[in-house]
Amino acid sequence: MATVEIYTTPLCPYCVRAKRLLEKKGVDFIEIDLWQEPGRREEMVRRAAGRRTVPQIFINGQAMGGSDDLHALDAAGKLDPLLAQDGEGARRGSA
């Protein structure tokens, strides 16, 4: 299964929406809470090619964008194949 990482903040409804979709699909993910680890925001911005909003979602290290992007991939039938690719093994919780 793919390694999925998601940068979030606790009060972000888009973060909740993205995590719900991943959970519905049975995907374990690494959640990086930027309120608990504010020093990682610049890491997120760098990895996301300048995007500063949350969530930012990465599948096997590749930037997927935010919640709307994730749902669009799912609607187009492109998310499941990405999630099926081998990654380094994800786990739920803080990285």
DSSP file with accessible surface (Angstrom, degrees, kcal/mol):
  #  RESIDUE AA STRUCTURE BP1 BP2  ACC     N-H-->O    O-->H-N    N-H-->O    O-->H-N    TCO  KAPPA ALPHA  PHI   PSI    X-CA   Y-CA   Z-CA
    1    1 A M              0   0  117      0, 0.0    86,-1.8     0, 0.0    88,-0.5   0.000 360.0 360.0 360.0 155.7    0.0    0.0    0.0
    2    2 A A        -     0   0    1     81,-2.4     2,-0.6    84,-0.3    88,-0.4  -0.229 360.0-115.9 -70.1 154.6    1.1    3.6   -0.6
    3    3 A T        -     0   0   12     86,-0.1    57,-3.5    83,-0.1     2,-0.5  -0.849  36.7-168.0 -88.5 120.9    2.7    5.8    2.0
    4    4 A V  E     -A   59   0A   0     -2,-0.6    26,-3.1    24,-0.4     2,-0.4  -0.957   8.7-176.8-118.3 128.6    0.2    8.7    2.6
    5    5 A E  E     -Ab  58  30A  32     53,-2.6    53,-2.9    -2,-0.5     2,-0.4  -0.971   1.9-172.4-122.2 140.4    1.2   11.8    4.5
    6    6 A I  E     -Ab  57  31A   0     24,-2.7    26,-2.8    -2,-0.4     2,-0.5  -0.988  14.6-149.4-138.3 122.9   -1.2   14.7    5.3
    7    7 A Y  E     +Ab  56  32A   0     49,-2.6    49,-1.1    -2,-0.4     2,-0.3  -0.818  36.2 162.6 -88.0 129.1   -0.3   18.0    6.8
    8    8 A T  E     - b   0  33A   0     24,-2.6    26,-3.2    -2,-0.5    27,-0.3  -0.834  36.9-143.6-138.3 171.7   -3.3   19.3    8.8
    9    9 A T    >   -     0   0   17     -2,-0.3     3,-1.3    24,-0.2     6,-0.1  -0.953  33.1-117.8-133.5 153.7   -4.5   21.7   11.5
   10   10 A P  T 3  S+     0   0   63      0, 0.0     6,-0.1     0, 0.0    -1,-0.0   0.794 108.2  45.7 -65.6 -31.5   -7.2   20.7   14.0
   11   11 A L  T 3  S+     0   0  137      4,-0.0    -3,-0.0     5,-0.0     0, 0.0   0.289  82.8 114.9 -97.5  14.1   -9.9   23.2   13.1
   12   12 A C    <>  -     0   0   14     -3,-1.3     4,-1.8     1,-0.2     3,-0.2  -0.722  48.3-164.0 -90.6 113.0   -9.7   22.8    9.3
   13   13 A P  H  > S+     0   0   94      0, 0.0     4,-2.3     0, 0.0    -1,-0.2   0.835  91.9  55.8 -66.1 -29.2  -12.9   21.3    7.8
   14   14 A Y  H  > S+     0   0  125      2,-0.2     4,-2.4     1,-0.2     5,-0.2   0.862 105.1  52.7 -69.8 -33.8  -11.0   20.4    4.6
   15   15 A C  H  > S+     0   0    0     -3,-0.2     4,-2.7     2,-0.2     5,-0.2   0.934 109.8  48.3 -63.9 -45.2   -8.5   18.4    6.6
   16   16 A V  H  X S+     0   0   49     -4,-1.8     4,-2.5     1,-0.2    -2,-0.2   0.926 111.5  50.6 -60.6 -44.0  -11.4   16.5    8.3
   17   17 A R  H  X S+     0   0  101     -4,-2.3     4,-1.8     2,-0.2    -1,-0.2   0.919 111.9  46.2 -62.0 -44.4  -12.9   15.9    4.8
   18   18 A A  H  X S+     0   0    0     -4,-2.4     4,-2.2     2,-0.2    -1,-0.2   0.926 112.9  49.3 -65.7 -44.1   -9.7   14.6    3.3
   19   19 A K  H  X S+     0   0   41     -4,-2.7     4,-2.9     1,-0.2     5,-0.2   0.900 108.3  54.5 -64.1 -37.8   -9.0   12.3    6.4
   20   20 A R  H  X S+     0   0  167     -4,-2.5     4,-2.7    -5,-0.2    -1,-0.2   0.896 107.7  49.7 -61.5 -42.4  -12.5   10.9    6.2
   21   21 A L  H  X S+     0   0   10     -4,-1.8     4,-1.7     2,-0.2    -1,-0.2   0.940 112.8  46.4 -62.4 -45.7  -12.1    9.9    2.6
   22   22 A L  H  <>S+     0   0    0     -4,-2.2     5,-2.6     1,-0.2     4,-0.2   0.922 113.8  48.4 -63.2 -41.9   -8.8    8.2    3.3
   23   23 A E  H ><5S+     0   0   92     -4,-2.9     3,-1.6     1,-0.2    -1,-0.2   0.903 107.6  55.5 -64.7 -40.2  -10.3    6.5    6.4
   24   24 A K  H 3<5S+     0   0  171     -4,-2.7    -1,-0.2     1,-0.3    -2,-0.2   0.867 108.2  49.5 -59.3 -33.9  -13.3    5.4    4.3
   25   25 A K  T 3<5S-     0   0   61     -4,-1.7    -1,-0.3    -5,-0.2    -2,-0.2   0.449 117.8-115.6 -85.6  -0.8  -10.9    3.8    1.9
   26   26 A G  T < 5 +     0   0   53     -3,-1.6     2,-0.5     1,-0.2    -3,-0.2   0.764  61.6 154.9  74.3  26.1   -9.1    2.0    4.7
   27   27 A V      < -     0   0    2     -5,-2.6     2,-0.3    -6,-0.2    -1,-0.2  -0.743  37.8-143.5 -93.6 126.4   -5.9    3.9    4.2
   28   28 A D        -     0   0   83     -2,-0.5   -24,-0.4   -26,-0.1     2,-0.3  -0.656  28.7-176.4 -78.5 143.2   -3.4    4.4    7.0
   29   29 A F        -     0   0    1     -2,-0.3     2,-0.6    61,-0.1    64,-0.5  -0.970  31.4-119.6-142.3 158.5   -1.8    7.8    6.8
   30   30 A I  E     -bc   5  93A  23    -26,-3.1   -24,-2.7    -2,-0.3     2,-0.5  -0.890  31.4-156.3 -96.7 118.3    0.9    9.8    8.6
   31   31 A E  E     -b    6   0A  39     62,-2.4     2,-0.7    -2,-0.6    64,-0.5  -0.875   7.7-164.4-101.4 126.8   -0.7   13.0    9.9
   32   32 A I  E     -b    7   0A   0    -26,-2.8   -24,-2.6    -2,-0.5     2,-0.7  -0.927  10.4-156.0-110.0 103.3    1.5   16.0   10.5
   33   33 A D  E  >  -b    8   0A  20     -2,-0.7     4,-2.1   -26,-0.2     3,-0.4  -0.740   2.5-159.7 -83.8 112.2   -0.4   18.4   12.8
   34   34 A L  T  4 S+     0   0    4    -26,-3.2     7,-0.2    -2,-0.7   -25,-0.2   0.633  89.4  59.4 -73.2 -12.2    1.1   21.9   12.1
   35   35 A W  T  4 S+     0   0  145    -27,-0.3    -1,-0.2     2,-0.1   -26,-0.1   0.848 113.0  38.3 -77.9 -36.4   -0.3   23.2   15.4
   36   36 A Q  T  4 S+     0   0  133     -3,-0.4    -2,-0.2     1,-0.2    -1,-0.1   0.773 132.3  28.5 -80.7 -29.1    1.6   20.6   17.3
   37   37 A E    ><  +     0   0   51     -4,-2.1     3,-2.2     1,-0.1    -1,-0.2  -0.548  67.9 162.9-130.3  66.2    4.7   20.8   15.0
   38   38 A P  G >  S+     0   0   90      0, 0.0     3,-1.7     0, 0.0     4,-0.3   0.794  70.2  69.9 -60.2 -24.9    4.7   24.4   13.7
   39   39 A G  G 3  S+     0   0   73      1,-0.3     4,-0.4     2,-0.1     3,-0.3   0.652  89.4  64.3 -66.8 -12.5    8.3   24.1   12.6
   40   40 A R  G <> S+     0   0   48     -3,-2.2     4,-2.2     1,-0.2    -1,-0.3   0.483  75.0  89.7 -91.0  -1.8    7.2   21.7    9.9
   41   41 A R  H <> S+     0   0   77     -3,-1.7     4,-2.7     1,-0.2     5,-0.2   0.929  87.2  49.8 -60.6 -44.2    5.1   24.3    8.0
   42   42 A E  H  > S+     0   0  114     -4,-0.3     4,-2.6    -3,-0.3    -1,-0.2   0.874 108.0  54.4 -64.2 -35.5    8.1   25.4    5.8
   43   43 A E  H  > S+     0   0   50     -4,-0.4     4,-2.8     2,-0.2    -1,-0.2   0.938 109.6  47.9 -59.1 -46.0    8.8   21.7    5.1
   44   44 A M  H  X S+     0   0    0     -4,-2.2     4,-2.5     2,-0.2    -2,-0.2   0.941 111.4  49.5 -60.3 -47.6    5.2   21.4    3.8
   45   45 A V  H  <>S+     0   0   14     -4,-2.7     5,-3.2     1,-0.2     6,-0.4   0.915 112.8  47.7 -60.4 -42.4    5.4   24.6    1.7
   46   46 A R  H ><5S+     0   0  173     -4,-2.6     3,-1.4     1,-0.2    -1,-0.2   0.954 114.9  44.6 -63.1 -49.2    8.7   23.4    0.2
   47   47 A R  H 3<5S+     0   0   60     -4,-2.8    16,-0.2     1,-0.3    -1,-0.2   0.816 112.5  53.0 -65.6 -30.2    7.3   19.9   -0.6
   48   48 A A  T ><5S-     0   0    5     -4,-2.5     3,-1.4     3,-0.2    -1,-0.3   0.141 116.0-111.0 -94.9  20.2    4.1   21.3   -1.9
   49   49 A A  T < 5S-     0   0   98     -3,-1.4    -3,-0.2     1,-0.3    -2,-0.1   0.890  82.8 -39.2  54.0  43.5    5.8   23.7   -4.4
   50   50 A G  T 3 <S+     0   0   44     -5,-3.2    -1,-0.3     1,-0.3     2,-0.2   0.318  96.0 142.2  95.4  -9.6    4.8   26.8   -2.5
   51   51 A R    <   -     0   0  111     -3,-1.4    -1,-0.3    -6,-0.4    -3,-0.2  -0.500  24.6-177.7 -67.9 135.1    1.3   25.9   -1.4
   52   52 A R        +     0   0  132     -2,-0.2     2,-0.2    -3,-0.1    -1,-0.1   0.486  46.9  94.2-112.9  -9.3    0.6   27.2    2.1
   53   53 A T  S    S-     0   0   99      2,-0.1    -2,-0.0    -8,-0.1     0, 0.0  -0.502  72.8 -87.9 -87.6 157.2   -2.9   26.0    2.8
   54   54 A V  S    S+     0   0   26     -2,-0.2   -40,-0.2     2,-0.0   -39,-0.2  -0.837  93.1  46.4-110.2 152.2   -3.9   22.8    4.6
   55   55 A P        +     0   0    2      0, 0.0     2,-0.4     0, 0.0    12,-0.2   0.588  61.5 177.3 -78.6 158.4   -4.4   20.0    4.0
   56   56 A Q  E     -A    7   0A   2    -49,-1.1   -49,-2.6    -2,-0.1     2,-0.4  -1.000  15.0-159.7-120.6 127.3   -1.5   19.1    1.8
   57   57 A I  E     -AD   6  65A   0      8,-2.6     7,-3.4    -2,-0.4     8,-0.8  -0.905  10.1-171.1-117.1 135.7   -1.5   15.5    0.9
   58   58 A F  E     -AD   5  63A   1    -53,-2.9   -53,-2.6    -2,-0.4     2,-0.5  -0.987   5.8-165.3-126.8 132.3    1.4   13.4   -0.4
   59   59 A I  E >  S-AD   4  62A   2      3,-2.2     3,-2.1    -2,-0.4   -55,-0.2  -0.984  83.2 -17.3-117.9 119.1    1.1    9.9   -1.8
   60   60 A N  T 3  S-     0   0   53    -57,-3.5    -1,-0.2    -2,-0.5   -56,-0.1   0.873 129.7 -54.0  50.4  41.4    4.5    8.1   -2.0
   61   61 A G  T 3  S+     0   0   47    -58,-0.4     2,-0.5     1,-0.2    -1,-0.3   0.337 111.4 122.5  81.8  -6.0    6.2   11.5   -1.7
   62   62 A Q  E <   -D   59   0A 118     -3,-2.1    -3,-2.2     1,-0.0     2,-0.2  -0.765  67.0-118.4 -95.1 129.9    4.3   13.0   -4.6
   63   63 A A  E     +D   58   0A  48     -2,-0.5    -5,-0.2   -16,-0.2     3,-0.1  -0.469  31.6 176.6 -67.1 127.0    2.2   16.2   -3.9
   64   64 A M  E     -     0   0A  26     -7,-3.4     2,-0.3     1,-0.4    -6,-0.2   0.517  36.9-128.7-105.1 -14.4   -1.4   15.6   -4.6
   65   65 A G  E     -D   57   0A   3     -8,-0.8    -8,-2.6     4,-0.1    -1,-0.4  -0.731  43.1 -38.3 100.9-148.3   -2.7   19.0   -3.4
   66   66 A G  S  > S-     0   0   10     -2,-0.3     4,-2.4   -10,-0.2     5,-0.2  -0.137  73.0 -69.0-105.8-161.2   -5.5   19.5   -1.0
   67   67 A S  H  > S+     0   0    3      1,-0.2     4,-2.7     2,-0.2     5,-0.2   0.905 128.9  50.4 -61.3 -46.6   -8.9   18.0   -0.1
   68   68 A D  H  > S+     0   0  100      1,-0.2     4,-2.2     2,-0.2    -1,-0.2   0.902 111.4  49.9 -61.0 -38.8  -10.7   19.1   -3.3
   69   69 A D  H  > S+     0   0   63      2,-0.2     4,-2.3     1,-0.2    -2,-0.2   0.910 110.4  50.0 -65.1 -41.9   -7.8   17.6   -5.4
   70   70 A L  H  X S+     0   0    0     -4,-2.4     4,-2.1     1,-0.2    -2,-0.2   0.930 112.3  46.8 -63.1 -44.8   -8.0   14.3   -3.5
   71   71 A H  H  X S+     0   0   43     -4,-2.7     4,-2.7     1,-0.2    -1,-0.2   0.872 110.3  53.5 -66.8 -35.1  -11.8   14.1   -4.0
   72   72 A A  H  X S+     0   0   58     -4,-2.2     4,-1.9    -5,-0.2     6,-0.2   0.908 107.8  50.6 -65.5 -41.2  -11.4   15.0   -7.7
   73   73 A L  H  <>S+     0   0   38     -4,-2.3     5,-2.7     2,-0.2     6,-1.0   0.918 111.9  48.3 -60.0 -42.4   -8.8   12.2   -8.1
   74   74 A D  H ><5S+     0   0   43     -4,-2.1     3,-1.7     4,-0.2    -2,-0.2   0.939 110.0  50.5 -64.3 -45.8  -11.3    9.8   -6.4
   75   75 A A  H 3<5S+     0   0   94     -4,-2.7    -1,-0.2     1,-0.3    -2,-0.2   0.834 110.3  51.1 -62.2 -31.2  -14.2   11.0   -8.6
   76   76 A A  T 3<5S-     0   0   64     -4,-1.9    -1,-0.3    -5,-0.2    -2,-0.2   0.433 115.9-115.7 -85.8  -1.2  -12.1   10.4  -11.7
   77   77 A G  T < 5S+     0   0   51     -3,-1.7    -3,-0.2    -4,-0.3    -2,-0.1   0.668  88.3 110.1  76.5  17.7  -11.2    6.9  -10.6
   78   78 A K     >< +     0   0  132     -5,-2.7     4,-1.1    -6,-0.2    -4,-0.2   0.592  58.0  69.9-101.8 -11.7   -7.5    7.8  -10.2
   79   79 A L  H  > S+     0   0    0     -6,-1.0     4,-2.5     2,-0.2     5,-0.2   0.943  92.1  55.3 -75.2 -46.4   -7.1    7.7   -6.4
   80   80 A D  H  > S+     0   0   85      1,-0.2     4,-1.6     2,-0.2    -1,-0.2   0.903 106.6  50.5 -57.4 -43.7   -7.4    3.9   -5.8
   81   81 A P  H  > S+     0   0   74      0, 0.0     4,-0.7     0, 0.0    -1,-0.2   0.902 111.3  49.5 -61.9 -36.5   -4.6    3.0   -8.2
   82   82 A L  H >< S+     0   0   30     -4,-1.1     3,-0.9     1,-0.2    -2,-0.2   0.918 111.0  49.4 -65.8 -41.1   -2.3    5.6   -6.5
   83   83 A L  H 3< S+     0   0    7     -4,-2.5   -81,-2.4     1,-0.2    -1,-0.2   0.759 105.1  58.9 -69.9 -23.5   -3.2    4.2   -3.1
   84   84 A A  H 3< S+     0   0   72     -4,-1.6    -1,-0.2    -5,-0.2    -2,-0.2   0.658  83.5 102.7 -80.3 -16.0   -2.5    0.6   -4.3
   85   85 A Q  S << S-     0   0   98     -3,-0.9     2,-0.2    -4,-0.7   -25,-0.1  -0.389  83.6-101.9 -68.5 146.6    1.1    1.4   -5.2
   86   86 A D        +     0   0  141    -84,-0.1   -84,-0.3    -2,-0.1     2,-0.2  -0.452  47.9 168.0 -70.1 137.8    3.8    0.3   -2.8
   87   87 A G        -     0   0   30    -86,-1.8   -85,-0.1    -2,-0.2    -1,-0.0  -0.491  54.2 -77.5-125.8-157.2    5.2    2.9   -0.5
   88   88 A E  S    S-     0   0  185     -2,-0.2   -86,-0.1     1,-0.1    -2,-0.1   0.378  82.1 -86.2 -91.0   4.4    7.4    2.7    2.6
   89   89 A G        -     0   0   56    -88,-0.5     2,-0.2   -61,-0.1   -86,-0.1   0.653  46.2-138.2  91.7 109.4    4.6    1.7    4.8
   90   90 A A        -     0   0   23    -88,-0.4     2,-0.3   -62,-0.1   -61,-0.1  -0.585  15.1-168.0 -97.1 161.8    2.4    4.3    6.4
   91   91 A R        -     0   0  131    -87,-0.2     2,-0.3    -2,-0.2   -60,-0.1  -0.977  27.7-107.8-143.0 154.7    1.0    4.5    9.9
   92   92 A R  S    S+     0   0  115     -2,-0.3     2,-0.2   -62,-0.2   -62,-0.2  -0.650  78.2  47.7 -82.9 140.2   -1.6    6.7   11.5
   93   93 A G  B    S-c   30   0A  27    -64,-0.5   -62,-2.4    -2,-0.3     2,-0.1  -0.739  96.1 -26.3 127.1-174.6   -0.4    9.4   13.9
   94   94 A S              0   0   53     -2,-0.2   -62,-0.2   -64,-0.2    -2,-0.0  -0.464 360.0 360.0 -75.0 146.1    2.3   12.0   14.0
   95   95 A A              0   0   51    -64,-0.5    -1,-0.1    -2,-0.1   -62,-0.1  -0.484 360.0 360.0 -85.8 360.0    5.4   11.6   11.9
